Amino acid sequence: MNKIVLQNIIRFVVLIFFQISVLNNIYLGGYVNLFLYILFILMLPNYLPKNVIILISFATGFIVDIFSTTLGLHTFSATLIGFSRVVFADKILTKGDNVEIDTPSIRTISPSVYSAYAIILTFIYCFFYYLIESFSLHDILNLLIRTVLSTIVTYLLMIACQFLFINQKKK
């Protein structure tokens, strides 16, 4: 089996298990949720077909929804960042060049480029997750506070995991 495929399968299992068993049970005052499992979607190779990335994103969110009983919140939000990644990833990661990145991470591309990529997609995920959860723009300030705090904490957790567990160097 291809090394990259095997790495992605292991990453998927570990991140989903950790999300379901640990992170979904952490309560940080109702303002911060940790969505580390989206790191799997962000680290998919950019040479995958676009429809495959969206389908994998959908399946990932659906699996988290099944074990979290969140009725489609993760499915919609994960599918949305999969679609957003398809639309924006080439523009952010490769600046339109025809470059293949096996695993977009802070160690394989420029930290500033990766940070922009990860923060934008994490913000999109968190914003729509909380928007659908509340199903209202009535309390927009609370929505934005929860989105920004969850984005920051999730991004920092993603970076910490990448430094701890990913050994790839920049190409």
N, C-alpha and C positions, 0 to 999 in steps of 0.2 A: 504494500500500500504506500502511496505517496506520503512522504514525510509531512508535508504541509496539511494534507487531509487528516492524517493521524493527529497532528497538533491541534487542529480545529475541533476534532471530535472530543479530544481530552479537555480542551478549553471549554467547550460547550457543556460537557457533563459537570465539570468542576464548578463553573460559574452558576449554572442553573441550580445545582445542589446547594451551593453556598447561599444563593439568593433565597431559595425556598426555606432552607432549614435555619439560617442564621439571620440574614438581613431583614427578612419579612417580619421577624419577631423583635426587632429593635425599635423602640419607641422613643423618639427624640422631641417630645413636646408637641407633637402633631404638626410641626412645621417642616421637618426634614425626613424624607424617605431616601433610603440608599438603593440605587438601581444599578448595581455593579454588573449585572448580567448583560447590560447593553454593550459592555466592552467586547463581548463576543461578536456582535454585529459590526462594531467599529473596526475590529481587527480582521474581518474577512478580507481575503485577497481582492485587490481592485480589478483583477483581470477576469473575475467570475462574470458570467452573463448577468445583465441587469435584472432579468426576471427571476433568476436563481437567488440573487441577493434579497429581493423583495419576498420571495417565497420562504427563504430561510428566516427572515425577520418575522414574518407572520407566524411561522411554526414556533419560533423561540418565544414570542409573546404569548401565544396560545398555551404552550406548556406551562409557563409561569402562571397564567390565569387559571388553569385547571387546578394547580396546587395551591393557589392563593385565594381562590373563590372571589375574584375581583371582576367577574362578568364582562370581560372584554377590554378593560382599561389598558392592560399590558399589550394585548393583541393589536389594538388600534395604534397605540403609541409606538410600539416596536415596528409595525408595518410602515408607519409614517416616517420613522427615521431611516428605515431601509430604503424607502422611496427617496427621501431627502439625500441620503448618501449617494444613491445612484445619480441624482441630478447634480449635486454639488461636489462630490468627492474628487472627481477629476480636476475640477477647477481649483480646489483647495490643495489637494495633495500633490498633484503633478503639474499644476499650472497649465493644463491643456496639452502638455507633452505626452507622447505615447510611451510612457514608462510603466512597467509592471512592478508593483510593490506586493511582495508575497504576504507580508503581515504589517499593515500600517500600525506603527507604535512609536512611542517617544524615542526608542532606540534605533529605529530604522529610518526615520526621517527627521528633519529639523524639529527641535522642540517647539519653536514658535509656530510652525506650520501645523504640527500635530495638535498643539494646544488650541489653535483656532478651530480646527476640524472637530476635535472632541467636545469643546465647550459649546459650539454652535449646535451640534447634533444632540448633546445632552440637554441643552436648554429647550430645544424643540420637543424632545421627549417629555421632559418634566412639565412644560407649559401645557401641552395637550393632555397629559395624564391628569393634571389637576383641574384643567378646564372641564374635561368629561366627568371627572369625579364630582365636581360641584354642579355641573350642568347649568352654570349661570355666570354672567359677568357682573352680577350684583355687587360682589365684594372683590373688585379687581385688585385692590391693594393687597389683600390677603393672598390672592392667587399669585401675584408677582413676588411677594415675599417668600412664599413656599417654593416657587419655581427657582428663584435665585439661590436660596439657601440649599435646596436639594441639588441644584446644578453644581454649586461650588463643592459641596461635600462629596458628591459622587465623583466629580472630576479628580479631586485630591485622592480619593480611594483608588481610582483607576491608575493614576500615576504611581502611587505606592505599590500597587500590585505589579505593574510593569517593571518597576525597578527591582522588586523582590524575585519575580518569577520568570522574566524573559531575558534571555542571554544574548539575543541577536544584536549585532553591531550595525552601524550605518554602512550602507553600500556606497 
